[in-house]
Amino acid sequence: MATEEPEYRLIGLHTRYSSWTSRVEAVLEYFQIPYNPVFVKLPDVKAVSPTGFVPVLECRSLGSTPIGDSLAICEFLAESHPEIPLWPRDRQLRALARSVASQMHSGFSALRSTFHTNFIARYTGNVPVSAEARKDVQRILSIWGEARKTTRERLLALGQADEGFLFGGFSIADAFFWPVLWRFRTYDLPLDTASEDALIWMAQMWNDPVLRGLADKYYEQSEDPETVIAHYDDIYRGQQDIQYSQFPRDWTFSAT
């Protein structure tokens, strides 16, 4: 008996390098929305995307109308699946979640342009962090801490369960900060201004079984030489005071 094709097809770069594609992948995987992933190489993006950018989501019920941009895709998924809490159910928390996801989507240019996405890489030594990038780091840590504090208080007042994610349950907001969370690990970015709330959220993300399963996918991709984007690996090559390696798959994070 033939199996019906999923409603969605996600086209993007291999997610071990792609913050934009990995955001959407995290949403689809976490909420168990069936889809087919199609990963392309960087030179082939323009052949599969009308805008020349990925990710692109194709939806069978929309026919030949592709959806581009990770935030637009996630908003479309939230609209298409109102029964699933892709955004928080509470109006106040939903507004805050949309706000911080949009900040991640359009901001923190110093950090994003300096520290390229490489989910499994590890840089140790004298990794340079500019004053502008440090401001981005501090602001992101502040967002995480403030989100958790506000959410904890709000859900307590409502008498609702708090699952420990930015706004209670996992949402699009957590997915949008998933790639930058890995940047903190990859480049050993400073956590000295992180509140206890921010550190606990980081541990929640790193130790969640669904997200650990996503991490396994990045390592599986790295075993295929066809996924390699050479200029995203060992970006400090030639600098003797910075060492490049890969994190082991069984790495764990502790908030203490």
Phi and psi in degrees as a GROMACS rama.xvg file:
@    title "Ramachandran Plot"
@    xaxis  label "Phi"
@    yaxis  label "Psi"
@TYPE xy
-69.9968  139.338  ALA-2
-89.321  131.595  THR-3
-67.3333  137.095  GLU-4
-65.1985  141.722  GLU-5
-59.5839  156.159  PRO-6
-64.5451  -29.992  GLU-7
-116.772  149.575  TYR-8
-132.08  122.498  ARG-9
-101.03  120.436  LEU-10
-109.538  126.939  ILE-11
-168.338  -177.011  GLY-12
-76.7681  160.577  LEU-13
-55.1772  130.282  HIS-14
-73.3554  -9.28589  THR-15
-70.4709  -13.2024  ARG-16
-117.06  -11.7926  TYR-17
-111.453  105.968  SER-18
-65.9546  -39.4618  SER-19
-66.4984  -48.6125  TRP-20
-66.7449  -38.0389  THR-21
-66.899  -27.1747  SER-22
-60.4888  -50.2178  ARG-23
-66.9157  -41.3918  VAL-24
-58.2637  -41.0134  GLU-25
-62.2433  -40.836  ALA-26
-64.9381  -48.6031  VAL-27
-62.1983  -42.2818  LEU-28
-70.3903  -45.0358  GLU-29
-64.4544  -40.2687  TYR-30
-93.5803  7.75384  PHE-31
53.9879  45.8229  GLN-32
-89.4723  117.608  ILE-33
-62.2557  137.587  PRO-34
-160.438  162.308  TYR-35
-109.104  123.319  ASN-36
-86.6823  138.527  PRO-37
-128.526  109.242  VAL-38
-99.737  133.375  PHE-39
-120.49  162.422  VAL-40
-82.7872  156.976  LYS-41
-53.0871  -44.7008  LEU-42
-66.6004  -15.4207  PRO-43
-96.812  0.605858  ASP-44
-59.611  -44.3564  VAL-45
-64.5091  -22.2338  LYS-46
-77.5775  -19.4547  ALA-47
-113.56  -7.9702  VAL-48
-126.947  126.667  SER-49
-64.9663  -23.1903  PRO-50
-95.133  -12.4005  THR-51
84.2278  8.91885  GLY-52
-128.232  155.21  PHE-53
-127.31  157.081  VAL-54
-83.4643  163.554  PRO-55
-130.02  135.061  VAL-56
-110.696  126.643  LEU-57
-103.938  135.741  GLU-58
-123.052  123.792  CYS-59
-57.7235  -37.4448  ARG-60
-73.5567  -13.4186  SER-61
-94.9893  -4.17431  LEU-62
68.1674  -124.14  GLY-63
-93.5043  18.9772  SER-64
-98.4435  100.749  THR-65
-80.3617  153.943  PRO-66
-112.554  122.297  ILE-67
-107.717  162.546  GLY-68
82.1766  125.952  ASP-69
-61.8097  -38.6804  SER-70
-69.8465  -42.5427  LEU-71
-61.5974  -40.2398  ALA-72
-62.3431  -46.4176  ILE-73
-67.4314  -36.7591  CYS-74
-63.6495  -39.3768  GLU-75
-63.4657  -41.8999  PHE-76
-64.4911  -40.0596  LEU-77
-63.9416  -40.3585  ALA-78
-68.0252  -36.6543  GLU-79
-77.3798  -20.216  SER-80
-129.962  66.5644  HIS-81
-63.8457  -17.9085  PRO-82
-75.1535  -12.7976  GLU-83
-107.91  132.567  ILE-84
-80.8471  66.6356  PRO-85
-65.3965  -31.6758  LEU-86
-111.818  156.778  TRP-87
-58.2019  146.835  PRO-88
-70.4037  -35.4997  ARG-89
-70.5492  132.979  ASP-90
-62.2604  -42.2179  ARG-91
-64.6144  -47.8525  GLN-92
-67.9518  -33.3248  LEU-93
-64.4198  -40.6791  ARG-94
-63.4065  -42.5149  ALA-95
-66.8934  -39.971  LEU-96
-63.244  -42.7554  ALA-97
-63.9133  -38.7866  ARG-98
-63.4787  -48.2016  SER-99
-73.1338  -32.4236  VAL-100
-63.8806  -40.072  ALA-101
-67.308  -36.2873  SER-102
-62.5812  -42.0164  GLN-103
-66.8867  -35.6295  MET-104
-67.3971  -36.5845  HIS-105
-114.707  -7.6104  SER-106
-115.914  -165.934  GLY-107
57.6184  45.2262  PHE-108
-66.4879  -33.8361  SER-109
-64.285  -45.6198  ALA-110
-66.3966  -45.0151  LEU-111
-70.3313  -34.225  ARG-112
-80.4374  -21.5155  SER-113
-90.4158  -42.4811  THR-114
-110.148  92.8422  PHE-115
-69.3174  151.522  HIS-116
-68.2171  126.482  THR-117
-154.983  95.7717  ASN-118
-63.106  -27.3342  PHE-119
-110.322  -2.25329  ILE-120
-75.8686  158.146  ALA-121
-139.487  122.287  ARG-122
-113.209  127.477  TYR-123
-126.272  158.949  THR-124
109.017  -145.827  GLY-125
-90.1167  61.66  ASN-126
-69.9265  119.806  VAL-127
-74.3649  135.744  PRO-128
-125.998  108.598  VAL-129
-68.3816  164.784  SER-130
-60.1568  -38.978  ALA-131
-66.8309  -42.4751  GLU-132
-66.4541  -36.639  ALA-133
-64.0215  -37.6778  ARG-134
-62.2237  -41.0263  LYS-135
-62.452  -44.031  ASP-136
-58.5522  -47.5489  VAL-137
-64.7916  -38.2404  GLN-138
-68.3553  -40.6694  ARG-139
-63.2757  -45.3674  ILE-140
-60.8006  -37.4182  LEU-141
-65.7564  -41.3846  SER-142
-59.9907  -45.8026  ILE-143
-61.5169  -45.7835  TRP-144
-65.8294  -44.2021  GLY-145
-65.5219  -39.7981  GLU-146
-61.9654  -44.8724  ALA-147
-67.5603  -41.466  ARG-148
-62.4897  -48.3265  LYS-149
-62.6409  -42.4929  THR-150
-66.0751  -44.6533  THR-151
-57.8984  -45.0196  ARG-152
-68.4037  -40.9046  GLU-153
-66.4428  -46.2777  ARG-154
-69.1971  -32.7766  LEU-155
-63.3592  -43.4919  LEU-156
-64.2763  -34.3566  ALA-157
-82.8661  -11.092  LEU-158
70.1889  31.7614  GLY-159
-111.167  155.328  GLN-160
-69.4315  146.487  ALA-161
-119.287  115.022  ASP-162
-86.5525  -3.90746  GLU-163
96.4466  0.464187  GLY-164
-85.2164  179.471  PHE-165
-52.9355  -42.1485  LEU-166
-125.673  38.0576  PHE-167
104.201  -95.6711  GLY-168
-84.3789  161.162  GLY-169
-56.8874  138.216  PHE-170
-145.006  179.403  SER-171
-55.8354  -34.3374  ILE-172
-60.5431  -44.5849  ALA-173
-62.838  -40.963  ASP-174
-62.1407  -35.5463  ALA-175
-72.6531  -25.3779  PHE-176
-93.9087  -4.43124  PHE-177
-57.2895  -50.0694  TRP-178
-64.4189  -36.6277  PRO-179
-74.3783  -27.999  VAL-180
-57.8118  -41.5799  LEU-181
-66.8825  -33.258  TRP-182
-60.5868  -36.6933  ARG-183
-58.7775  -39.5906  PHE-184
-74.1406  -48.126  ARG-185
-56.8968  -44.6238  THR-186
-105.825  7.89314  TYR-187
51.7428  50.6498  ASP-188
-70.403  149.633  LEU-189
-67.3778  134.986  PRO-190
-110.748  13.9231  LEU-191
-64.0993  -23.1388  ASP-192
-100.318  7.12666  THR-193
-74.4766  131.718  ALA-194
-76.3434  167.911  SER-195
-59.865  -39.2681  GLU-196
-59.6116  -44.1425  ASP-197
-64.1369  -42.3931  ALA-198
-65.6854  -38.3305  LEU-199
-66.5433  -38.9618  ILE-200
-62.9969  -41.87  TRP-201
-58.5206  -43.7295  MET-202
-63.7872  -39.0261  ALA-203
-59.4841  -44.3565  GLN-204
-67.3032  -48.2527  MET-205
-63.5733  -31.5893  TRP-206
-99.1106  -3.17628  ASN-207
-65.8706  131.885  ASP-208
-62.9145  -35.3731  PRO-209
-66.2483  -43.6875  VAL-210
-71.1213  -32.0124  LEU-211
-65.5055  -34.0832  ARG-212
-64.9705  -37.4492  GLY-213
-63.2533  -41.4923  LEU-214
-59.6298  -38.6863  ALA-215
-59.6245  -35.6553  ASP-216
-63.5985  -37.133  LYS-217
-64.0664  -41.5027  TYR-218
-67.9414  -37.1904  TYR-219
-63.195  -40.5632  GLU-220
-60.7308  -38.6527  GLN-221
-66.4647  -17.1067  SER-222
-78.8676  -10.1167  GLU-223
-103.796  111.988  ASP-224
-60.8546  -18.4885  PRO-225
-68.9041  -16.031  GLU-226
-87.7227  -8.32461  THR-227
-68.0588  131.885  VAL-228
-115.308  99.16  ILE-229
-56.5962  -40.7026  ALA-230
-76.6661  -3.85664  HIS-231
-95.2151  -5.81071  TYR-232
-102.169  138.985  ASP-233
48.5309  58.8579  ASP-234
-69.0808  -13.9419  ILE-235
-103.29  22.67  TYR-236
-54.7422  138.512  ARG-237
93.9539  -14.0179  GLY-238
-95.0416  109.057  GLN-239
-66.0893  -20.9264  GLN-240
-91.1434  5.91678  ASP-241
-127.899  127.01  ILE-242
-106.814  140.969  GLN-243
-112.861  134.797  TYR-244
-155.22  -169.763  SER-245
-121.844  143.968  GLN-246
-70.7656  144.625  PHE-247
-69.2458  151.379  PRO-248
-63.259  -26.5456  ARG-249
-92.0681  14.9147  ASP-250
-59.4497  141.158  TRP-251
-130.209  155.782  THR-252
-114.68  138.872  PHE-253
-122.036  138.693  SER-254
-77.419  -8.72258  ALA-255
